[in-house]
Amino acid sequence: MTVKIVTDSGANSFSEIIGGVEHVNVPLTVMVNGQSWADDDQLDLNNFLSSLKNTKTATSSSCPNMGSWIQAFEGADEIFVLTITSALSGSYNAAVQAAEMYMNDHPDTKIHVFDTKSAGPQIRLLASQLSVLINHGYSFDDIIKMVDQQIQQTDLLFVLEELDNLANNGRISPTIAKLTNLLNLHIYGTACDAGEFQMLGKLRGSKKMFAKLTKVMVKQGYAGGRVMIDHVNSRDNAEAMAKAISTAFPSAIITISTCGALCSYYAENGGLMIGFEK
């Protein structure tokens, strides 16, 4: 029996294998200045970030079409799909519709689509946990129940350094975006239970900021589990965040990666996305 993990590119994961299990990334697309950027492993991230930084017009993203999902399902008997939160994208709904269509044509195939209510590193944590369950031979239905529980036992903290894209799209005032930059403020927040990105507060950029953010993680339930940090052109800040977490929790296992196009679209230049196990 062949088992496959499928994620959309909101997971920032383009590897063909996750924990020994076959993995397929289905890319979303970001539109900037009329140019379409596919969020896949061929993305020229530096040029994309430059385009996003320099635009003064509204930008947008679009979810994968059903054909892309169906192509990703091919060749497996059991398929587990993890999508970016449905509160931000139609990716989940498109995946569900594609799964229903595929199973009608392939009645022996089982597909389940999870709405992770999150993005980026939290989705990768879930995919990693999912691969462990698959390798341990749990049944399809038991895996669904356990991953649903894991969605509640993982969390996301994001830290924004720039707000230009939010201002261009009318989500915040351009004046606030400029003041945030001038005052060296960082906005931090989380993905709430409904899957919406919720702002929690602001911190002045300094070395102490990362220790304070670690305390925010603890308040959200972090107790030393695995952490995945994704950054947008900000490796130094990611490493400083990892050091702060390690100082508080020396045994914590922490990995650092880069954001793809979609997560860079939301987190913007200098942003961090921190997924962690509670």
C-alpha positions, -999 to 999 in steps of 0.1 A, spaced: 0 0 0 13 34 -10 8 64 14 14 100 5 15 133 23 4 163 3 7 199 14 1 232 -3 30 256 -4 17 274 27 38 247 45 72 260 31 81 224 24 94 214 -10 111 181 -1 99 150 -19 102 130 13 89 138 49 101 113 75 105 86 49 70 92 35 64 105 -1 55 142 -1 41 164 -28 39 202 -27 10 219 -45 19 255 -51 -2 286 -45 4 316 -67 11 352 -57 4 382 -81 27 412 -78 25 441 -104 7 418 -128 34 391 -126 25 356 -114 49 339 -90 44 301 -85 53 291 -49 74 261 -58 111 250 -56 119 270 -88 109 303 -72 136 331 -74 129 342 -39 152 372 -39 135 387 -70 101 379 -56 109 397 -23 123 427 -43 92 429 -64 70 427 -33 90 453 -15 90 478 -44 53 476 -54 29 504 -45 -2 486 -57 -24 459 -42 -11 423 -44 -30 390 -43 -27 353 -39 -46 324 -55 -51 288 -44 -41 258 -64 -67 247 -90 -84 213 -88 -63 199 -115 -31 205 -95 -46 188 -65 -57 158 -85 -23 154 -101 -8 154 -66 -31 126 -55 -21 102 -83 -3 70 -75 -12 65 -38 -37 44 -19 -40 66 12 -34 103 10 -33 128 38 -35 165 28 -25 195 50 -36 229 38 -30 265 49 -58 278 71 -91 281 52 -95 316 69 -68 330 45 -72 309 14 -95 288 -7 -69 261 -8 -87 238 17 -120 240 -1 -103 233 -35 -85 203 -20 -117 189 -6 -135 192 -39 -106 177 -58 -105 148 -33 -142 140 -37 -138 140 -75 -107 118 -73 -123 93 -50 -153 91 -73 -130 80 -101 -107 59 -77 -131 43 -52 -104 23 -35 -84 54 -27 -87 71 7 -81 109 10 -85 131 40 -79 169 39 -69 187 71 -76 224 76 -45 231 98 -59 265 109 -23 278 105 6 282 81 43 277 76 63 258 103 32 247 122 21 228 91 55 212 88 54 201 124 21 184 117 35 168 86 64 154 105 41 141 132 19 126 105 49 107 90 56 91 124 21 79 127 22 65 91 55 47 98 41 32 130 13 16 109 -17 32 125 -50 29 106 -62 56 82 -91 66 106 -68 65 137 -43 88 120 -71 113 112 -81 114 149 -46 118 161 -37 146 137 -68 165 146 -56 163 182 -21 174 171 -35 205 154 -46 216 189 -13 206 204 9 228 181 8 265 177 22 294 157 38 327 167 47 353 140 67 384 142 65 412 116 92 437 110 76 454 79 40 461 71 42 475 36 22 448 19 -5 450 46 -7 487 39 -8 483 1 -37 459 5 -57 482 28 -54 460 59 -37 486 79 -31 524 76 0 534 56 8 558 84 9 529 109 32 510 86 56 539 84 55 546 121 62 509 129 93 511 107 105 545 121 101 534 157 117 500 152 86 482 164 78 445 157 43 433 156 37 398 169 7 375 168 -6 340 164 -31 319 145 -63 318 166 -86 287 169 -106 299 140 -75 300 118 -73 338 115 -40 356 121 -45 376 153 -22 404 164 -12 401 201 10 431 206 42 450 197 78 451 209 106 474 202 134 457 183 163 448 206 182 418 218 157 415 247 129 411 222 136 374 216 135 365 253 102 383 256 89 364 226 99 331 242 78 341 272 49 347 248 54 311 235 53 298 271 21 317 277 7 299 247 16 265 262 52 259 250 72 237 275 103 227 255 90 207 226 102 209 190 103 243 173 106 252 136 114 288 127 109 301 92 123 335 83 120 360 54 155 372 46 163 374 83 186 345 93 202 365 121 169 371 138 159 335 134 192 324 150 187 350 178 152 336 184 165 300 185 192 311 210 166 327 233 145 295 232 175 273 239 185 295 268 151 289 284 148 253 273 183 238 267 169 204 254 146 220 228 151 208 192 150 238 169 153 240 131 155 271 109 142 274 73 132 301 49 97 311 39 85 305 4 65 330 -16 31 328 1 45 330 37 68 358 26 37 375 12 22 375 47 53 378 69 72 403 47 108 411 47 124 405 81 94 384 94 96 353 115 71 324 117 76 301 147 58 268 149 61 248 181 48 218 200 30 226 232 
